[in-house]
């Protein structure tokens, strides 16, 4: 078990900005023994009382759609050296799976999601705050590709959701959270120099 407190890095930014690409690159270079990742979108609320049609209408880009308090409590457990069972969310059915993912405490904990910098409790636990800053058109294209390939969506539903909730919620909650960032990364995961700098910083942390 980890006895010293982990270094917690928050990575925020709009949907499709390339956060996952950056996180994956860091994880591959640092390895699972040194770095654990908690994704905010694992904590979408479980709403089995709603029909599938009703669940499709939920505004998933609003903070209320997420059980952030559970995420806060589980991060506190990881910081204290305890393992946690993170929910698994089914994006096609918009329900949580009956299974969970076990996350062990590590020297470095990455907390990522479009709204992680919007929450003061999450920010207070972060040692470093990163915002991935990418123009809206590129973010939309990347989101479209992801939702078509990975989440069983179609072009019409993705476009309608983007116009109805993704864009206005980004302007209301995500973009203002950029002001809390210690580091801005323009270009997302394609900014290899910025990713290398982040990696270099994390590699200088003392072993725990």
PyMOL commands that place a pseudoatom at each C-alpha (Angstrom):
pseudoatom trace, name=CA, resn=UNK, resi=1, chain=A, elem=C, hetatm=0, pos=[0.000, 0.000, 0.000]
pseudoatom trace, name=CA, resn=UNK, resi=2, chain=A, elem=C, hetatm=0, pos=[1.070, 3.579, -0.657]
pseudoatom trace, name=CA, resn=UNK, resi=3, chain=A, elem=C, hetatm=0, pos=[1.921, 5.351, 2.595]
pseudoatom trace, name=CA, resn=UNK, resi=4, chain=A, elem=C, hetatm=0, pos=[2.758, 8.815, 1.276]
pseudoatom trace, name=CA, resn=UNK, resi=5, chain=A, elem=C, hetatm=0, pos=[0.129, 11.062, -0.267]
pseudoatom trace, name=CA, resn=UNK, resi=6, chain=A, elem=C, hetatm=0, pos=[-0.007, 10.827, -4.060]
pseudoatom trace, name=CA, resn=UNK, resi=7, chain=A, elem=C, hetatm=0, pos=[0.584, 13.731, -6.404]
pseudoatom trace, name=CA, resn=UNK, resi=8, chain=A, elem=C, hetatm=0, pos=[-2.848, 14.580, -7.800]
pseudoatom trace, name=CA, resn=UNK, resi=9, chain=A, elem=C, hetatm=0, pos=[-3.048, 16.180, -11.244]
pseudoatom trace, name=CA, resn=UNK, resi=10, chain=A, elem=C, hetatm=0, pos=[-6.362, 17.375, -12.675]
pseudoatom trace, name=CA, resn=UNK, resi=11, chain=A, elem=C, hetatm=0, pos=[-6.815, 17.493, -16.448]
pseudoatom trace, name=CA, resn=UNK, resi=12, chain=A, elem=C, hetatm=0, pos=[-9.822, 19.450, -17.736]
pseudoatom trace, name=CA, resn=UNK, resi=13, chain=A, elem=C, hetatm=0, pos=[-10.919, 20.770, -21.102]
pseudoatom trace, name=CA, resn=UNK, resi=14, chain=A, elem=C, hetatm=0, pos=[-13.810, 20.531, -23.511]
pseudoatom trace, name=CA, resn=UNK, resi=15, chain=A, elem=C, hetatm=0, pos=[-15.270, 17.331, -24.913]
pseudoatom trace, name=CA, resn=UNK, resi=16, chain=A, elem=C, hetatm=0, pos=[-13.023, 16.144, -27.746]
pseudoatom trace, name=CA, resn=UNK, resi=17, chain=A, elem=C, hetatm=0, pos=[-10.063, 18.280, -26.679]
pseudoatom trace, name=CA, resn=UNK, resi=18, chain=A, elem=C, hetatm=0, pos=[-7.701, 15.314, -26.431]
pseudoatom trace, name=CA, resn=UNK, resi=19, chain=A, elem=C, hetatm=0, pos=[-7.568, 14.767, -22.663]
pseudoatom trace, name=CA, resn=UNK, resi=20, chain=A, elem=C, hetatm=0, pos=[-7.752, 10.990, -23.055]
pseudoatom trace, name=CA, resn=UNK, resi=21, chain=A, elem=C, hetatm=0, pos=[-4.871, 11.015, -25.546]
pseudoatom trace, name=CA, resn=UNK, resi=22, chain=A, elem=C, hetatm=0, pos=[-2.676, 12.899, -23.091]
pseudoatom trace, name=CA, resn=UNK, resi=23, chain=A, elem=C, hetatm=0, pos=[-3.651, 10.662, -20.179]
pseudoatom trace, name=CA, resn=UNK, resi=24, chain=A, elem=C, hetatm=0, pos=[-2.982, 7.508, -22.203]
pseudoatom trace, name=CA, resn=UNK, resi=25, chain=A, elem=C, hetatm=0, pos=[0.444, 8.772, -23.283]
pseudoatom trace, name=CA, resn=UNK, resi=26, chain=A, elem=C, hetatm=0, pos=[1.386, 9.563, -19.680]
pseudoatom trace, name=CA, resn=UNK, resi=27, chain=A, elem=C, hetatm=0, pos=[0.118, 6.198, -18.459]
pseudoatom trace, name=CA, resn=UNK, resi=28, chain=A, elem=C, hetatm=0, pos=[2.082, 4.293, -21.092]
pseudoatom trace, name=CA, resn=UNK, resi=29, chain=A, elem=C, hetatm=0, pos=[5.290, 6.111, -20.232]
pseudoatom trace, name=CA, resn=UNK, resi=30, chain=A, elem=C, hetatm=0, pos=[4.921, 6.039, -16.436]
pseudoatom trace, name=CA, resn=UNK, resi=31, chain=A, elem=C, hetatm=0, pos=[3.325, 2.612, -16.058]
pseudoatom trace, name=CA, resn=UNK, resi=32, chain=A, elem=C, hetatm=0, pos=[0.415, 1.381, -13.906]
pseudoatom trace, name=CA, resn=UNK, resi=33, chain=A, elem=C, hetatm=0, pos=[2.599, 0.974, -10.826]
pseudoatom trace, name=CA, resn=UNK, resi=34, chain=A, elem=C, hetatm=0, pos=[3.328, 4.691, -10.707]
pseudoatom trace, name=CA, resn=UNK, resi=35, chain=A, elem=C, hetatm=0, pos=[0.137, 6.235, -12.093]
pseudoatom trace, name=CA, resn=UNK, resi=36, chain=A, elem=C, hetatm=0, pos=[-3.593, 5.665, -11.631]
pseudoatom trace, name=CA, resn=UNK, resi=37, chain=A, elem=C, hetatm=0, pos=[-6.411, 7.438, -13.490]
pseudoatom trace, name=CA, resn=UNK, resi=38, chain=A, elem=C, hetatm=0, pos=[-9.897, 8.403, -12.350]
pseudoatom trace, name=CA, resn=UNK, resi=39, chain=A, elem=C, hetatm=0, pos=[-12.299, 9.533, -15.106]
pseudoatom trace, name=CA, resn=UNK, resi=40, chain=A, elem=C, hetatm=0, pos=[-15.156, 11.847, -14.168]
pseudoatom trace, name=CA, resn=UNK, resi=41, chain=A, elem=C, hetatm=0, pos=[-17.444, 10.278, -16.771]
pseudoatom trace, name=CA, resn=UNK, resi=42, chain=A, elem=C, hetatm=0, pos=[-17.340, 6.985, -14.848]
pseudoatom trace, name=CA, resn=UNK, resi=43, chain=A, elem=C, hetatm=0, pos=[-19.559, 8.730, -12.304]
pseudoatom trace, name=CA, resn=UNK, resi=44, chain=A, elem=C, hetatm=0, pos=[-22.613, 9.561, -14.411]
pseudoatom trace, name=CA, resn=UNK, resi=45, chain=A, elem=C, hetatm=0, pos=[-25.675, 8.953, -12.275]
pseudoatom trace, name=CA, resn=UNK, resi=46, chain=A, elem=C, hetatm=0, pos=[-27.411, 5.574, -12.469]
pseudoatom trace, name=CA, resn=UNK, resi=47, chain=A, elem=C, hetatm=0, pos=[-31.015, 6.253, -13.534]
pseudoatom trace, name=CA, resn=UNK, resi=48, chain=A, elem=C, hetatm=0, pos=[-32.697, 2.859, -14.101]
pseudoatom trace, name=CA, resn=UNK, resi=49, chain=A, elem=C, hetatm=0, pos=[-36.092, 4.328, -13.186]
pseudoatom trace, name=CA, resn=UNK, resi=50, chain=A, elem=C, hetatm=0, pos=[-36.063, 6.236, -16.500]
pseudoatom trace, name=CA, resn=UNK, resi=51, chain=A, elem=C, hetatm=0, pos=[-36.821, 4.732, -19.905]
pseudoatom trace, name=CA, resn=UNK, resi=52, chain=A, elem=C, hetatm=0, pos=[-34.020, 4.600, -22.478]
pseudoatom trace, name=CA, resn=UNK, resi=53, chain=A, elem=C, hetatm=0, pos=[-35.725, 7.453, -24.339]
pseudoatom trace, name=CA, resn=UNK, resi=54, chain=A, elem=C, hetatm=0, pos=[-35.801, 9.560, -21.178]
pseudoatom trace, name=CA, resn=UNK, resi=55, chain=A, elem=C, hetatm=0, pos=[-32.158, 8.785, -20.435]
pseudoatom trace, name=CA, resn=UNK, resi=56, chain=A, elem=C, hetatm=0, pos=[-31.181, 9.910, -23.932]
pseudoatom trace, name=CA, resn=UNK, resi=57, chain=A, elem=C, hetatm=0, pos=[-32.665, 13.325, -23.102]
pseudoatom trace, name=CA, resn=UNK, resi=58, chain=A, elem=C, hetatm=0, pos=[-30.506, 13.863, -19.995]
pseudoatom trace, name=CA, resn=UNK, resi=59, chain=A, elem=C, hetatm=0, pos=[-28.114, 16.809, -20.235]
pseudoatom trace, name=CA, resn=UNK, resi=60, chain=A, elem=C, hetatm=0, pos=[-24.877, 14.873, -19.729]
pseudoatom trace, name=CA, resn=UNK, resi=61, chain=A, elem=C, hetatm=0, pos=[-22.791, 18.041, -19.971]
pseudoatom trace, name=CA, resn=UNK, resi=62, chain=A, elem=C, hetatm=0, pos=[-24.318, 19.615, -16.860]
pseudoatom trace, name=CA, resn=UNK, resi=63, chain=A, elem=C, hetatm=0, pos=[-22.607, 19.048, -13.476]
pseudoatom trace, name=CA, resn=UNK, resi=64, chain=A, elem=C, hetatm=0, pos=[-25.845, 17.646, -12.007]
pseudoatom trace, name=CA, resn=UNK, resi=65, chain=A, elem=C, hetatm=0, pos=[-25.648, 14.605, -14.308]
pseudoatom trace, name=CA, resn=UNK, resi=66, chain=A, elem=C, hetatm=0, pos=[-22.579, 13.380, -12.416]
pseudoatom trace, name=CA, resn=UNK, resi=67, chain=A, elem=C, hetatm=0, pos=[-22.269, 11.904, -8.935]
pseudoatom trace, name=CA, resn=UNK, resi=68, chain=A, elem=C, hetatm=0, pos=[-19.246, 14.044, -8.209]
pseudoatom trace, name=CA, resn=UNK, resi=69, chain=A, elem=C, hetatm=0, pos=[-19.506, 13.585, -4.442]
pseudoatom trace, name=CA, resn=UNK, resi=70, chain=A, elem=C, hetatm=0, pos=[-18.810, 9.859, -4.867]
pseudoatom trace, name=CA, resn=UNK, resi=71, chain=A, elem=C, hetatm=0, pos=[-15.756, 10.721, -6.953]
pseudoatom trace, name=CA, resn=UNK, resi=72, chain=A, elem=C, hetatm=0, pos=[-14.561, 13.132, -4.245]
pseudoatom trace, name=CA, resn=UNK, resi=73, chain=A, elem=C, hetatm=0, pos=[-14.928, 10.453, -1.564]
pseudoatom trace, name=CA, resn=UNK, resi=74, chain=A, elem=C, hetatm=0, pos=[-13.103, 7.843, -3.636]
pseudoatom trace, name=CA, resn=UNK, resi=75, chain=A, elem=C, hetatm=0, pos=[-10.222, 10.215, -4.387]
pseudoatom trace, name=CA, resn=UNK, resi=76, chain=A, elem=C, hetatm=0, pos=[-9.945, 10.907, -0.663]
pseudoatom trace, name=CA, resn=UNK, resi=77, chain=A, elem=C, hetatm=0, pos=[-9.727, 7.150, -0.088]
pseudoatom trace, name=CA, resn=UNK, resi=78, chain=A, elem=C, hetatm=0, pos=[-6.966, 6.804, -2.699]
pseudoatom trace, name=CA, resn=UNK, resi=79, chain=A, elem=C, hetatm=0, pos=[-5.073, 9.703, -1.130]
pseudoatom trace, name=CA, resn=UNK, resi=80, chain=A, elem=C, hetatm=0, pos=[-5.311, 7.956, 2.239]
pseudoatom trace, name=CA, resn=UNK, resi=81, chain=A, elem=C, hetatm=0, pos=[-3.839, 4.792, 0.709]
pseudoatom trace, name=CA, resn=UNK, resi=82, chain=A, elem=C, hetatm=0, pos=[-6.995, 2.715, 0.206]
pseudoatom trace, name=CA, resn=UNK, resi=83, chain=A, elem=C, hetatm=0, pos=[-8.142, 1.066, -3.017]
pseudoatom trace, name=CA, resn=UNK, resi=84, chain=A, elem=C, hetatm=0, pos=[-11.569, 1.948, -4.488]
pseudoatom trace, name=CA, resn=UNK, resi=85, chain=A, elem=C, hetatm=0, pos=[-14.181, 0.369, -6.749]
pseudoatom trace, name=CA, resn=UNK, resi=86, chain=A, elem=C, hetatm=0, pos=[-14.903, 2.881, -9.522]
pseudoatom trace, name=CA, resn=UNK, resi=87, chain=A, elem=C, hetatm=0, pos=[-18.245, 2.617, -11.370]
pseudoatom trace, name=CA, resn=UNK, resi=88, chain=A, elem=C, hetatm=0, pos=[-18.348, 1.472, -14.994]
pseudoatom trace, name=CA, resn=UNK, resi=89, chain=A, elem=C, hetatm=0, pos=[-20.789, 3.455, -17.141]
pseudoatom trace, name=CA, resn=UNK, resi=90, chain=A, elem=C, hetatm=0, pos=[-22.456, 2.077, -20.267]
pseudoatom trace, name=CA, resn=UNK, resi=91, chain=A, elem=C, hetatm=0, pos=[-22.700, 5.002, -22.712]
pseudoatom trace, name=CA, resn=UNK, resi=92, chain=A, elem=C, hetatm=0, pos=[-25.005, 3.143, -25.092]
pseudoatom trace, name=CA, resn=UNK, resi=93, chain=A, elem=C, hetatm=0, pos=[-27.627, 2.335, -22.440]
pseudoatom trace, name=CA, resn=UNK, resi=94, chain=A, elem=C, hetatm=0, pos=[-26.852, 5.346, -20.200]
pseudoatom trace, name=CA, resn=UNK, resi=95, chain=A, elem=C, hetatm=0, pos=[-26.705, 3.107, -17.143]
pseudoatom trace, name=CA, resn=UNK, resi=96, chain=A, elem=C, hetatm=0, pos=[-24.011, 1.933, -14.764]
pseudoatom trace, name=CA, resn=UNK, resi=97, chain=A, elem=C, hetatm=0, pos=[-22.801, -1.614, -15.132]
pseudoatom trace, name=CA, resn=UNK, resi=98, chain=A, elem=C, hetatm=0, pos=[-23.180, -4.032, -12.223]
pseudoatom trace, name=CA, resn=UNK, resi=99, chain=A, elem=C, hetatm=0, pos=[-19.396, -4.400, -12.348]
pseudoatom trace, name=CA, resn=UNK, resi=100, chain=A, elem=C, hetatm=0, pos=[-16.768, -1.931, -11.136]
pseudoatom trace, name=CA, resn=UNK, resi=101, chain=A, elem=C, hetatm=0, pos=[-13.090, -1.230, -11.793]
pseudoatom trace, name=CA, resn=UNK, resi=102, chain=A, elem=C, hetatm=0, pos=[-10.687, -1.587, -8.887]
pseudoatom trace, name=CA, resn=UNK, resi=103, chain=A, elem=C, hetatm=0, pos=[-8.202, 1.298, -8.675]
pseudoatom trace, name=CA, resn=UNK, resi=104, chain=A, elem=C, hetatm=0, pos=[-5.203, 0.967, -6.392]
pseudoatom trace, name=CA, resn=UNK, resi=105, chain=A, elem=C, hetatm=0, pos=[-3.416, 3.913, -4.744]
pseudoatom trace, name=CA, resn=UNK, resi=106, chain=A, elem=C, hetatm=0, pos=[-0.377, 5.073, -6.748]
pseudoatom trace, name=CA, resn=UNK, resi=107, chain=A, elem=C, hetatm=0, pos=[2.286, 7.792, -6.397]
pseudoatom trace, name=CA, resn=UNK, resi=108, chain=A, elem=C, hetatm=0, pos=[0.551, 9.796, -9.162]
pseudoatom trace, name=CA, resn=UNK, resi=109, chain=A, elem=C, hetatm=0, pos=[-3.216, 10.137, -9.514]
pseudoatom trace, name=CA, resn=UNK, resi=110, chain=A, elem=C, hetatm=0, pos=[-4.696, 11.704, -12.648]
pseudoatom trace, name=CA, resn=UNK, resi=111, chain=A, elem=C, hetatm=0, pos=[-8.240, 13.079, -12.392]
pseudoatom trace, name=CA, resn=UNK, resi=112, chain=A, elem=C, hetatm=0, pos=[-9.715, 13.900, -15.787]
pseudoatom trace, name=CA, resn=UNK, resi=113, chain=A, elem=C, hetatm=0, pos=[-12.996, 15.090, -17.263]
pseudoatom trace, name=CA, resn=UNK, resi=114, chain=A, elem=C, hetatm=0, pos=[-14.670, 18.087, -18.870]
pseudoatom trace, name=CA, resn=UNK, resi=115, chain=A, elem=C, hetatm=0, pos=[-16.029, 19.318, -15.536]
pseudoatom trace, name=CA, resn=UNK, resi=116, chain=A, elem=C, hetatm=0, pos=[-13.354, 18.313, -12.998]
pseudoatom trace, name=CA, resn=UNK, resi=117, chain=A, elem=C, hetatm=0, pos=[-12.000, 21.856, -12.765]
pseudoatom trace, name=CA, resn=UNK, resi=118, chain=A, elem=C, hetatm=0, pos=[-15.498, 23.224, -12.230]
pseudoatom trace, name=CA, resn=UNK, resi=119, chain=A, elem=C, hetatm=0, pos=[-15.830, 21.568, -8.813]
pseudoatom trace, name=CA, resn=UNK, resi=120, chain=A, elem=C, hetatm=0, pos=[-14.118, 23.281, -5.872]
pseudoatom trace, name=CA, resn=UNK, resi=121, chain=A, elem=C, hetatm=0, pos=[-13.806, 20.066, -3.822]
pseudoatom trace, name=CA, resn=UNK, resi=122, chain=A, elem=C, hetatm=0, pos=[-11.940, 18.364, -6.651]
pseudoatom trace, name=CA, resn=UNK, resi=123, chain=A, elem=C, hetatm=0, pos=[-9.699, 21.386, -7.266]
pseudoatom trace, name=CA, resn=UNK, resi=124, chain=A, elem=C, hetatm=0, pos=[-8.708, 21.549, -3.605]
pseudoatom trace, name=CA, resn=UNK, resi=125, chain=A, elem=C, hetatm=0, pos=[-7.258, 18.032, -3.841]
pseudoatom trace, name=CA, resn=UNK, resi=126, chain=A, elem=C, hetatm=0, pos=[-5.199, 18.766, -6.962]
pseudoatom trace, name=CA, resn=UNK, resi=127, chain=A, elem=C, hetatm=0, pos=[-1.496, 19.546, -6.755]
pseudoatom trace, name=CA, resn=UNK, resi=128, chain=A, elem=C, hetatm=0, pos=[-1.416, 20.605, -10.408]
pseudoatom trace, name=CA, resn=UNK, resi=129, chain=A, elem=C, hetatm=0, pos=[-4.266, 21.743, -12.672]
pseudoatom trace, name=CA, resn=UNK, resi=130, chain=A, elem=C, hetatm=0, pos=[-4.020, 21.343, -16.455]
pseudoatom trace, name=CA, resn=UNK, resi=131, chain=A, elem=C, hetatm=0, pos=[-6.492, 22.626, -19.054]
pseudoatom trace, name=CA, resn=UNK, resi=132, chain=A, elem=C, hetatm=0, pos=[-6.417, 21.240, -22.602]
pseudoatom trace, name=CA, resn=UNK, resi=133, chain=A, elem=C, hetatm=0, pos=[-7.353, 24.158, -24.842]
pseudoatom trace, name=CA, resn=UNK, resi=134, chain=A, elem=C, hetatm=0, pos=[-8.616, 23.251, -28.331]
pseudoatom trace, name=CA, resn=UNK, resi=135, chain=A, elem=C, hetatm=0, pos=[-10.825, 25.223, -30.805]
pseudoatom trace, name=CA, resn=UNK, resi=136, chain=A, elem=C, hetatm=0, pos=[-14.529, 24.252, -30.899]
pseudoatom trace, name=CA, resn=UNK, resi=137, chain=A, elem=C, hetatm=0, pos=[-14.537, 22.935, -34.477]
pseudoatom trace, name=CA, resn=UNK, resi=138, chain=A, elem=C, hetatm=0, pos=[-11.741, 20.455, -33.795]
pseudoatom trace, name=CA, resn=UNK, resi=139, chain=A, elem=C, hetatm=0, pos=[-13.371, 19.346, -30.560]
pseudoatom trace, name=CA, resn=UNK, resi=140, chain=A, elem=C, hetatm=0, pos=[-16.679, 18.688, -32.343]
pseudoatom trace, name=CA, resn=UNK, resi=141, chain=A, elem=C, hetatm=0, pos=[-15.013, 16.597, -35.072]
pseudoatom trace, name=CA, resn=UNK, resi=142, chain=A, elem=C, hetatm=0, pos=[-13.140, 14.515, -32.496]
pseudoatom trace, name=CA, resn=UNK, resi=143, chain=A, elem=C, hetatm=0, pos=[-16.300, 14.046, -30.398]
pseudoatom trace, name=CA, resn=UNK, resi=144, chain=A, elem=C, hetatm=0, pos=[-18.259, 12.997, -33.483]
pseudoatom trace, name=CA, resn=UNK, resi=145, chain=A, elem=C, hetatm=0, pos=[-15.653, 10.400, -34.422]
pseudoatom trace, name=CA, resn=UNK, resi=146, chain=A, elem=C, hetatm=0, pos=[-15.539, 9.033, -30.866]
pseudoatom trace, name=CA, resn=UNK, resi=147, chain=A, elem=C, hetatm=0, pos=[-19.304, 8.776, -30.419]
pseudoatom trace, name=CA, resn=UNK, resi=148, chain=A, elem=C, hetatm=0, pos=[-19.798, 7.088, -33.793]
pseudoatom trace, name=CA, resn=UNK, resi=149, chain=A, elem=C, hetatm=0, pos=[-17.018, 4.543, -33.247]
pseudoatom trace, name=CA, resn=UNK, resi=150, chain=A, elem=C, hetatm=0, pos=[-17.153, 3.892, -29.509]
pseudoatom trace, name=CA, resn=UNK, resi=151, chain=A, elem=C, hetatm=0, pos=[-20.616, 4.760, -28.228]
pseudoatom trace, name=CA, resn=UNK, resi=152, chain=A, elem=C, hetatm=0, pos=[-23.021, 3.476, -30.857]
pseudoatom trace, name=CA, resn=UNK, resi=153, chain=A, elem=C, hetatm=0, pos=[-24.332, 6.916, -31.818]
pseudoatom trace, name=CA, resn=UNK, resi=154, chain=A, elem=C, hetatm=0, pos=[-25.328, 8.363, -35.196]
pseudoatom trace, name=CA, resn=UNK, resi=155, chain=A, elem=C, hetatm=0, pos=[-24.435, 11.707, -36.792]
pseudoatom trace, name=CA, resn=UNK, resi=156, chain=A, elem=C, hetatm=0, pos=[-27.870, 13.242, -36.257]
pseudoatom trace, name=CA, resn=UNK, resi=157, chain=A, elem=C, hetatm=0, pos=[-28.017, 12.461, -32.518]
pseudoatom trace, name=CA, resn=UNK, resi=158, chain=A, elem=C, hetatm=0, pos=[-24.441, 13.635, -31.905]
pseudoatom trace, name=CA, resn=UNK, resi=159, chain=A, elem=C, hetatm=0, pos=[-25.049, 16.908, -33.769]
pseudoatom trace, name=CA, resn=UNK, resi=160, chain=A, elem=C, hetatm=0, pos=[-28.334, 17.614, -31.964]
pseudoatom trace, name=CA, resn=UNK, resi=161, chain=A, elem=C, hetatm=0, pos=[-26.746, 16.925, -28.576]
pseudoatom trace, name=CA, resn=UNK, resi=162, chain=A, elem=C, hetatm=0, pos=[-23.793, 19.174, -29.384]
pseudoatom trace, name=CA, resn=UNK, resi=163, chain=A, elem=C, hetatm=0, pos=[-26.029, 22.118, -30.287]
pseudoatom trace, name=CA, resn=UNK, resi=164, chain=A, elem=C, hetatm=0, pos=[-28.549, 21.567, -27.473]
pseudoatom trace, name=CA, resn=UNK, resi=165, chain=A, elem=C, hetatm=0, pos=[-26.225, 20.907, -24.537]
pseudoatom trace, name=CA, resn=UNK, resi=166, chain=A, elem=C, hetatm=0, pos=[-22.527, 20.335, -25.282]
pseudoatom trace, name=CA, resn=UNK, resi=167, chain=A, elem=C, hetatm=0, pos=[-21.789, 23.794, -26.678]
pseudoatom trace, name=CA, resn=UNK, resi=168, chain=A, elem=C, hetatm=0, pos=[-23.888, 25.846, -24.198]
pseudoatom trace, name=CA, resn=UNK, resi=169, chain=A, elem=C, hetatm=0, pos=[-22.628, 23.827, -21.205]
pseudoatom trace, name=CA, resn=UNK, resi=170, chain=A, elem=C, hetatm=0, pos=[-19.051, 24.238, -22.386]
pseudoatom trace, name=CA, resn=UNK, resi=171, chain=A, elem=C, hetatm=0, pos=[-19.507, 27.990, -22.510]
pseudoatom trace, name=CA, resn=UNK, resi=172, chain=A, elem=C, hetatm=0, pos=[-21.215, 28.051, -19.102]
pseudoatom trace, name=CA, resn=UNK, resi=173, chain=A, elem=C, hetatm=0, pos=[-19.088, 25.608, -17.086]
pseudoatom trace, name=CA, resn=UNK, resi=174, chain=A, elem=C, hetatm=0, pos=[-16.003, 24.324, -18.917]
pseudoatom trace, name=CA, resn=UNK, resi=175, chain=A, elem=C, hetatm=0, pos=[-14.505, 27.438, -20.501]
pseudoatom trace, name=CA, resn=UNK, resi=176, chain=A, elem=C, hetatm=0, pos=[-14.684, 29.479, -17.247]
pseudoatom trace, name=CA, resn=UNK, resi=177, chain=A, elem=C, hetatm=0, pos=[-12.849, 26.672, -15.406]
pseudoatom trace, name=CA, resn=UNK, resi=178, chain=A, elem=C, hetatm=0, pos=[-9.804, 27.403, -17.558]
pseudoatom trace, name=CA, resn=UNK, resi=179, chain=A, elem=C, hetatm=0, pos=[-9.022, 30.291, -15.195]
pseudoatom trace, name=CA, resn=UNK, resi=180, chain=A, elem=C, hetatm=0, pos=[-8.075, 27.776, -12.470]
pseudoatom trace, name=CA, resn=UNK, resi=181, chain=A, elem=C, hetatm=0, pos=[-5.397, 26.087, -14.588]
pseudoatom trace, name=CA, resn=UNK, resi=182, chain=A, elem=C, hetatm=0, pos=[-1.714, 26.146, -13.736]
pseudoatom trace, name=CA, resn=UNK, resi=183, chain=A, elem=C, hetatm=0, pos=[-0.843, 24.914, -17.236]
pseudoatom trace, name=CA, resn=UNK, resi=184, chain=A, elem=C, hetatm=0, pos=[-2.654, 25.387, -20.572]
pseudoatom trace, name=CA, resn=UNK, resi=185, chain=A, elem=C, hetatm=0, pos=[-2.051, 22.873, -23.366]
pseudoatom trace, name=CA, resn=UNK, resi=186, chain=A, elem=C, hetatm=0, pos=[-3.111, 24.194, -26.788]
pseudoatom trace, name=CA, resn=UNK, resi=187, chain=A, elem=C, hetatm=0, pos=[-3.682, 21.567, -29.469]
pseudoatom trace, name=CA, resn=UNK, resi=188, chain=A, elem=C, hetatm=0, pos=[-4.509, 18.724, -27.094]
pseudoatom trace, name=CA, resn=UNK, resi=189, chain=A, elem=C, hetatm=0, pos=[-2.798, 15.359, -27.404]
pseudoatom trace, name=CA, resn=UNK, resi=190, chain=A, elem=C, hetatm=0, pos=[-1.167, 16.436, -30.673]
pseudoatom trace, name=CA, resn=UNK, resi=191, chain=A, elem=C, hetatm=0, pos=[0.971, 18.935, -28.745]
pseudoatom trace, name=CA, resn=UNK, resi=192, chain=A, elem=C, hetatm=0, pos=[3.812, 16.491, -28.225]
pseudoatom trace, name=CA, resn=UNK, resi=193, chain=A, elem=C, hetatm=0, pos=[6.117, 19.070, -26.674]
pseudoatom trace, name=CA, resn=UNK, resi=194, chain=A, elem=C, hetatm=0, pos=[3.589, 19.890, -23.955]
pseudoatom trace, name=CA, resn=UNK, resi=195, chain=A, elem=C, hetatm=0, pos=[3.029, 16.193, -23.245]
pseudoatom trace, name=CA, resn=UNK, resi=196, chain=A, elem=C, hetatm=0, pos=[6.795, 15.680, -22.952]
pseudoatom trace, name=CA, resn=UNK, resi=197, chain=A, elem=C, hetatm=0, pos=[7.011, 18.571, -20.486]
pseudoatom trace, name=CA, resn=UNK, resi=198, chain=A, elem=C, hetatm=0, pos=[4.227, 17.094, -18.355]
pseudoatom trace, name=CA, resn=UNK, resi=199, chain=A, elem=C, hetatm=0, pos=[5.911, 13.713, -18.448]
pseudoatom trace, name=CA, resn=UNK, resi=200, chain=A, elem=C, hetatm=0, pos=[9.258, 15.226, -17.455]
pseudoatom trace, name=CA, resn=UNK, resi=201, chain=A, elem=C, hetatm=0, pos=[7.629, 17.013, -14.529]
pseudoatom trace, name=CA, resn=UNK, resi=202, chain=A, elem=C, hetatm=0, pos=[5.943, 13.844, -13.273]
pseudoatom trace, name=CA, resn=UNK, resi=203, chain=A, elem=C, hetatm=0, pos=[9.142, 11.829, -13.638]
pseudoatom trace, name=CA, resn=UNK, resi=204, chain=A, elem=C, hetatm=0, pos=[10.956, 14.250, -11.329]
pseudoatom trace, name=CA, resn=UNK, resi=205, chain=A, elem=C, hetatm=0, pos=[8.587, 13.481, -8.445]
pseudoatom trace, name=CA, resn=UNK, resi=206, chain=A, elem=C, hetatm=0, pos=[10.245, 11.474, -5.679]
pseudoatom trace, name=CA, resn=UNK, resi=207, chain=A, elem=C, hetatm=0, pos=[9.499, 7.781, -5.573]
pseudoatom trace, name=CA, resn=UNK, resi=208, chain=A, elem=C, hetatm=0, pos=[6.992, 6.787, -2.884]
for i in range(1, 208): cmd.bond("trace and resi %d" % i, "trace and resi %d" % (i + 1))
show_as sticks, trace
zoom trace
